[in-house]
């Protein structure tokens, strides 16, 4: 990116972003304006893609709503995003999880989750 543009946009880049990656189950808290009121709406699902860098970075969250797959793209640095909570971490092997679009039911959210490594490594007491 042009150094002049990156210098100008550096003030708008959020510093306190929760670290998350593709495959994680997240809850995105977004500010919604309805008339003169503002409220927080939660959108939860699986992150299937992260694109861009700097001020232009976005991520796509997919969920199943009433049997239909719904995807929403969020800018990471948007002032309308209040916070991002990571519900569950994953062990994915791909940068984009577009293959989840072809799945239905429980298979659509079946991503290998990260377990606590110390418990798995400890031998079982008999």
Order of alpha helices (4+ residues) and beta strands (2+ residues): alpha-beta-beta-beta-beta-beta-alpha
